[in-house]
Amino acid sequence: MTVPLLRVEAVEAAYQGSIVALHSVSLEVRTGEIHALLGANGAGKSTTLKAVSNLLPAERGQVTAGRIVFDGHDTGRTSPADLVRLGLVQVLEGRHCFRALTVEENLLTGALGRGARRAEIAGDLARVYAIFPKLEPRRRTLAGLCSGGEQQMAAIGRALMSRPRLLVLDEPSMGLAPLVVRDIFEQLRRLNREQGLAILVAEQNSTVALQYADRATVLDVGTTVLGDDASALRRRADIQSLYFGEGIAGSEATAPVAA
């Protein structure tokens, strides 16, 4: 077995020194795999991802126990900017774009800090437009005027401009129409299969995540409760009712969506 690209080892985390969010979270992401982090709202998915990228201190949070290692680097001792340079790049929940910048200007911000040459940046832009062809006609449009799906593609495209080795995604399907979600996940799987990009994706929509993931970890109230191949978890009829709450499938189907 090769050494995992990312190891999260019995991590505990708290906000403001007293609000415990994670009790004991462990998972591994191997090079070249898609790993889904599943759980209901409040299960600790976003906190886990922010701990991985060392973003908790910005929200008055901290890892209080355990260890997170990315490619041999202790993430708690590595700044978020340095983690990006090492290849760990996160797309936060909520389609974070610079709304007053154009789509292409948003993409270009992803290349900042890695000392890319102009030709490299041009090549990376062309690659992002090939992955998400809907963005190219909108390249001169302010991101704030784009649809929710286009904004999510721009946010992911910006992350790809940083040339990640591990792409970390927090709830990429949230609020988007099913066809848009499928398109985004199809392109992510293509990147994974063709370029070996490792992906850690947190999702409440377990059906979508397990369809595309190689392996998955399930969180419940800040604790790892299950970890297995995605194919095995897809066959577990009890997963939805045990860890995602009854009626969640129906609520997802009726939630507002953005194309």
C-alpha positions as CSV (number, residue, x, y, z in Angstrom):
1,M,0.0,0.0,0.0
2,T,1.3,3.5,-0.9
3,V,1.4,6.2,1.7
4,P,-1.9,8.2,1.6
5,L,-1.7,11.7,0.2
6,L,-3.8,12.9,3.1
7,R,-4.1,11.5,6.6
8,V,-6.6,12.8,9.2
9,E,-5.8,11.0,12.4
10,A,-8.3,11.1,15.4
11,V,-8.8,14.8,15.0
12,E,-10.7,16.9,17.5
13,A,-11.6,20.5,17.0
14,A,-13.4,23.3,18.8
15,Y,-14.5,26.9,18.2
16,Q,-13.8,29.7,20.7
17,G,-12.0,27.2,22.9
18,S,-15.2,25.6,24.2
19,I,-17.6,24.7,21.4
20,V,-16.6,21.2,20.4
21,A,-17.2,20.4,16.7
22,L,-15.2,17.3,16.0
23,H,-14.7,14.4,18.5
24,S,-12.7,11.8,16.7
25,V,-12.4,12.1,12.9
26,S,-10.1,9.9,10.9
27,L,-9.9,9.3,7.1
28,E,-7.3,8.8,4.4
29,V,-7.3,10.1,0.8
30,R,-5.1,8.2,-1.6
31,T,-3.4,9.6,-4.6
32,G,-5.7,9.5,-7.6
33,E,-9.0,8.7,-5.8
34,I,-12.2,10.5,-5.2
35,H,-13.1,10.3,-1.5
36,A,-16.6,11.4,-0.3
37,L,-17.1,12.9,3.2
38,L,-20.8,12.3,4.0
39,G,-23.1,13.4,6.8
40,A,-26.2,15.4,7.7
41,N,-26.1,19.1,8.4
42,G,-24.0,19.7,11.6
43,A,-22.1,16.4,11.3
44,G,-18.8,18.2,11.1
45,K,-18.0,18.0,7.3
46,S,-17.1,21.7,6.8
47,T,-15.1,21.8,10.0
48,T,-13.1,18.8,8.9
49,L,-12.4,20.4,5.5
50,K,-11.3,23.7,7.1
51,A,-9.1,21.8,9.5
52,V,-7.5,20.0,6.6
53,S,-6.7,23.4,4.9
54,N,-5.7,25.0,8.2
55,L,-8.6,27.5,7.9
56,L,-10.1,27.1,11.3
57,P,-8.1,29.8,13.0
58,A,-9.7,32.4,10.7
59,E,-13.1,31.4,12.4
60,R,-11.7,31.3,16.0
61,G,-11.4,27.6,15.8
62,Q,-8.5,25.2,16.3
63,V,-7.6,21.5,16.1
64,T,-7.3,20.4,19.8
65,A,-6.1,16.9,19.3
66,G,-5.0,14.5,16.6
67,R,-3.0,15.3,13.4
68,I,-3.5,16.1,9.8
69,V,-0.7,15.3,7.3
70,F,-0.7,16.2,3.6
71,D,2.1,14.7,1.6
72,G,4.4,14.6,4.7
73,H,3.5,18.1,5.9
74,D,1.7,18.7,9.1
75,T,-1.1,21.0,8.0
76,G,-1.5,22.6,11.4
77,R,2.1,23.9,11.1
78,T,1.7,25.0,7.5
79,S,0.0,28.2,6.4
80,P,-3.1,28.0,4.1
81,A,-1.1,29.8,1.4
82,D,1.8,27.4,1.6
83,L,-0.7,24.4,1.5
84,V,-2.0,25.8,-1.8
85,R,1.5,26.0,-3.2
86,L,2.0,22.4,-2.1
87,G,-1.1,21.4,-4.0
88,L,-3.9,21.3,-1.4
89,V,-6.6,23.6,-2.7
90,Q,-10.1,24.1,-1.3
91,V,-13.3,25.3,-2.8
92,L,-15.4,26.6,0.1
93,E,-19.1,26.0,0.5
94,G,-21.4,28.6,-1.1
95,R,-19.9,29.4,-4.5
96,H,-17.4,32.0,-3.3
97,C,-16.6,34.3,-6.2
98,F,-15.4,37.9,-6.4
99,R,-18.8,39.2,-7.6
100,A,-17.4,42.5,-8.9
101,L,-14.7,40.7,-11.1
102,T,-15.4,39.0,-14.4
103,V,-15.4,35.3,-14.7
104,E,-11.9,35.3,-16.3
105,E,-10.6,37.7,-13.6
106,N,-11.8,35.3,-11.0
107,L,-10.0,32.4,-12.7
108,L,-6.8,34.4,-12.9
109,T,-6.8,34.9,-9.2
110,G,-6.2,31.2,-8.8
111,A,-2.9,31.5,-10.6
112,L,-1.6,34.2,-8.2
113,G,1.1,33.1,-5.8
114,R,2.6,30.2,-7.7
115,G,4.9,32.3,-10.0
116,A,3.3,31.1,-13.2
117,R,4.5,32.4,-16.5
118,R,2.1,34.1,-18.9
119,A,2.2,31.2,-21.3
120,E,1.4,28.8,-18.4
121,I,-1.5,30.9,-17.3
122,A,-2.9,31.1,-20.8
123,G,-2.7,27.3,-21.1
124,D,-4.4,26.8,-17.8
125,L,-7.2,29.2,-18.8
126,A,-7.7,27.2,-22.0
127,R,-7.8,24.0,-20.0
128,V,-10.5,25.4,-17.6
129,Y,-12.6,26.6,-20.5
130,A,-12.3,23.1,-22.0
131,I,-13.5,21.5,-18.8
132,F,-16.3,24.0,-18.3
133,P,-17.2,25.2,-21.8
134,K,-20.1,27.3,-20.4
135,L,-17.7,29.7,-18.8
136,E,-15.9,30.8,-22.0
137,P,-18.8,32.8,-23.5
138,R,-19.2,34.4,-20.0
139,R,-15.5,35.2,-19.5
140,R,-16.2,39.0,-19.7
141,T,-19.3,38.8,-17.5
142,L,-19.2,39.9,-13.9
143,A,-19.4,36.8,-11.7
144,G,-22.2,38.3,-9.7
145,L,-24.4,38.3,-12.8
146,C,-23.8,34.7,-13.6
147,S,-26.1,31.8,-12.6
148,G,-25.4,29.7,-9.5
149,G,-24.0,26.8,-11.7
150,E,-21.7,29.2,-13.6
151,Q,-20.4,30.6,-10.3
152,Q,-19.7,27.2,-8.9
153,M,-17.8,26.3,-12.1
154,A,-15.9,29.5,-11.8
155,A,-15.0,28.7,-8.2
156,I,-13.8,25.2,-9.1
157,G,-12.0,26.6,-12.2
158,R,-10.2,29.1,-10.0
159,A,-9.0,26.3,-7.8
160,L,-7.8,24.3,-10.9
161,M,-5.7,27.3,-11.9
162,S,-3.6,26.7,-8.8
163,R,-2.8,23.2,-10.3
164,P,-3.9,21.2,-7.2
165,R,-2.8,17.7,-6.4
166,L,-5.7,17.4,-3.9
167,L,-8.9,19.3,-4.6
168,V,-11.1,19.8,-1.5
169,L,-14.7,20.6,-2.2
170,D,-17.4,21.6,0.3
171,E,-21.0,20.8,-0.8
172,P,-20.5,21.6,-4.5
173,S,-24.1,20.5,-5.3
174,M,-25.8,22.8,-2.8
175,G,-28.7,24.8,-4.4
176,L,-27.9,23.6,-7.9
177,A,-30.2,21.9,-10.5
178,P,-29.6,18.2,-10.8
179,L,-28.4,18.5,-14.4
180,V,-25.8,21.1,-13.4
181,V,-24.7,18.9,-10.5
182,R,-24.2,15.9,-12.8
183,D,-22.2,18.0,-15.3
184,I,-19.9,19.3,-12.5
185,F,-19.3,15.8,-11.0
186,E,-18.8,14.3,-14.5
187,Q,-16.0,16.8,-15.2
188,L,-14.5,16.2,-11.8
189,R,-14.4,12.5,-12.4
190,R,-12.9,13.1,-15.8
191,L,-10.1,15.1,-14.2
192,N,-9.6,12.4,-11.6
193,R,-9.4,9.6,-14.2
194,E,-7.4,11.4,-16.9
195,Q,-5.0,13.5,-14.8
196,G,-4.9,11.6,-11.5
197,L,-6.3,14.5,-9.5
198,A,-7.2,13.4,-6.0
199,I,-10.5,14.8,-4.7
200,L,-12.0,15.1,-1.2
201,V,-15.6,16.2,-1.5
202,A,-18.0,16.8,1.4
203,E,-21.6,16.2,0.5
204,Q,-25.0,15.9,2.2
205,N,-26.3,14.5,-1.0
206,S,-25.1,10.9,-0.5
207,T,-26.7,9.5,-3.6
208,V,-24.7,11.8,-5.9
209,A,-21.4,11.5,-3.9
210,L,-21.4,7.7,-3.8
211,Q,-22.2,7.5,-7.5
212,Y,-18.8,9.2,-8.3
213,A,-16.6,8.4,-5.3
214,D,-14.1,5.5,-5.0
215,R,-14.3,5.5,-1.2
216,A,-16.3,7.3,1.5
217,T,-16.3,8.3,5.1
218,V,-19.5,9.0,7.1
219,L,-19.6,11.5,9.9
220,D,-22.2,11.7,12.7
221,V,-22.1,14.5,15.3
222,G,-18.4,15.1,14.7
223,T,-17.3,11.5,14.8
224,T,-16.3,9.0,12.1
225,V,-18.8,6.2,12.1
226,L,-18.2,4.5,8.8
227,G,-15.6,4.2,6.2
228,D,-15.6,1.9,3.2
229,D,-15.5,1.6,-0.6
230,A,-18.3,3.7,-2.1
231,S,-19.7,0.6,-3.9
232,A,-20.2,-1.1,-0.6
233,L,-21.9,1.9,1.0
234,R,-24.2,2.2,-2.1
235,R,-25.5,-1.3,-1.2
236,R,-26.2,-0.3,2.4
237,A,-29.9,0.5,2.4
238,D,-29.7,1.7,6.0
239,I,-27.2,4.5,5.4
240,Q,-29.7,7.1,4.5
241,S,-32.0,6.5,7.4
242,L,-29.3,6.1,10.0
243,Y,-27.1,9.0,9.3
244,F,-28.9,11.5,7.0
245,G,-32.4,11.7,8.7
246,E,-35.7,10.6,7.3
247,G,-37.2,12.7,4.5
248,I,-33.9,14.2,3.4
249,A,-34.2,12.9,-0.1
250,G,-37.6,14.6,-0.4
251,S,-36.2,17.9,1.0
252,E,-33.4,17.9,-1.6
253,A,-35.8,17.3,-4.4
254,T,-37.9,20.3,-3.4
255,A,-35.1,22.7,-2.5
256,P,-34.6,25.9,-4.6
257,V,-32.1,25.3,-7.3
258,A,-30.0,27.6,-9.5
259,A,-28.9,26.7,-13.0
